[in-house]
Amino acid sequence: MTPTPTTLARVPNPEVPARASRRTYTAHYKAQILAEYDSLDAAGRGALLRRHGLYTSHITNWRKLRTQGGLAALGATPGRLAADPREQEIARLHRDNTRLQAQLATAQRVIEIQGKLSALLDQLATSSAPTPTSSGELRS
């Protein structure tokens, strides 16, 4: 059997999108699902969740949001709030300050060790230098 143009049109595209996207729900949709979910019995609730592809965790989270702030809270985007640019700059400056203080402490330790090494080498050089004798000979 050779495929006809009508049978080729019904074959799903096997390509997977490069990046998956999360489902998003409007506040009105969430409120509507919650109202319908609350009015059903246990079997009906399961059927509702399967029909819409939802989980009980969605219902739990949406109920919490509804009790916190009503329809406005249901429509809020999840996640952290965007940081204030000034706060980001302050955080960056704190990180730079910490890094530079560590570099300064390292440099100070190196300078201290170099000073001690220089004093030790100077002491070794003076103690091992030949000393002149009374007859004019150099003694080591």
C-alpha positions in Angstrom: 0.0 0.0 0.0 1.5 3.3 -1.0 0.8 6.3 1.3 -1.7 8.8 -0.1 -1.4 12.5 0.6 -4.3 12.3 3.0 -2.6 9.6 5.1 0.6 11.6 5.1 -1.1 14.6 6.5 -2.3 12.6 9.6 1.2 11.4 10.5 2.4 13.5 13.6 5.6 15.4 13.4 8.2 13.4 15.3 10.4 16.4 15.9 10.9 17.3 19.6 11.1 21.0 20.3 14.5 22.2 21.2 13.4 23.5 24.6 10.3 22.4 26.5 8.1 25.1 27.8 6.1 25.1 31.0 2.3 25.3 30.9 0.9 28.5 32.2 -2.6 29.0 33.5 -4.6 32.2 33.8 -6.1 33.4 37.1 -9.6 32.9 35.6 -8.8 29.3 34.6 -7.4 28.5 38.0 -10.4 30.0 39.8 -12.8 28.1 37.4 -11.0 24.7 38.0 -11.0 25.3 41.8 -14.7 26.0 41.8 -15.5 23.0 39.7 -13.1 20.8 41.8 -14.7 21.8 45.0 -18.2 21.0 43.7 -17.4 17.4 42.7 -17.1 14.1 44.6 -13.9 12.1 44.8 -14.4 10.2 41.5 -15.4 13.4 39.7 -12.3 15.2 41.0 -10.0 12.6 39.6 -11.8 12.7 36.3 -11.5 16.5 36.2 -7.7 16.4 36.9 -7.2 13.7 34.2 -9.3 15.6 31.7 -7.2 18.8 32.2 -3.9 17.1 32.8 -3.5 18.5 36.3 -2.2 17.2 39.6 -3.5 17.5 43.1 -0.5 19.6 43.9 -1.8 22.2 41.4 -5.1 22.3 43.3 -3.2 22.6 46.7 -1.0 25.4 45.5 -3.9 27.3 43.8 -6.0 27.0 47.0 -3.1 28.5 49.1 -2.8 31.4 46.6 -6.6 31.9 46.6 -6.7 32.2 50.4 -3.7 34.5 50.4 -4.9 37.1 47.9 -7.8 36.0 45.9 -7.9 36.3 42.1 -4.9 38.6 42.0 -2.7 36.1 43.8 -3.8 33.3 41.4 -2.6 35.5 38.5 0.8 36.3 39.9 3.8 34.7 38.3 5.6 32.2 40.4 9.2 32.5 41.4 11.3 35.2 43.0 10.8 38.8 42.5 13.2 40.5 40.2 16.0 42.1 42.2 16.4 45.9 42.4 19.3 47.0 40.2 20.7 48.9 43.2 20.6 45.8 45.3 22.4 43.9 42.6 25.1 46.6 42.4 25.5 46.5 46.2 25.9 42.8 46.2 28.5 42.9 43.4 30.4 45.6 45.4 30.4 43.5 48.5 31.7 40.5 46.6 34.5 42.7 45.0 35.3 44.1 48.4 35.6 40.7 50.0 37.8 39.4 47.1 40.1 42.5 47.3 40.4 42.2 51.0 41.6 38.6 50.6 44.1 39.7 48.0 45.4 42.5 50.2 45.8 40.1 53.2 47.8 37.7 50.9 50.0 40.6 49.6 50.7 41.7 53.2 51.7 38.2 54.2 54.0 38.0 51.2 55.6 41.4 52.0 56.1 40.3 55.7 57.8 37.0 54.6 60.0 38.9 52.1 61.1 41.3 54.8 62.0 38.4 57.2 63.8 36.6 54.3 65.7 39.7 53.5 66.8 40.2 57.2 67.8 36.6 57.4 69.9 36.7 54.2 71.5 40.0 55.4 72.3 38.3 58.7 73.8 35.3 57.0 75.8 37.5 54.6 77.4 39.5 57.5 78.1 36.5 59.6 79.8 34.5 56.9 81.8 37.5 55.4 85.6 37.2 55.7 87.0 39.3 58.5 90.4 41.0 58.2 93.1 39.9 60.6 95.8 42.1 62.2 98.4 40.9 59.6 96.1 42.0 56.8 95.0 38.5 55.8 91.4 37.8 55.2 90.0 35.1 57.4 86.8 33.3 56.6 
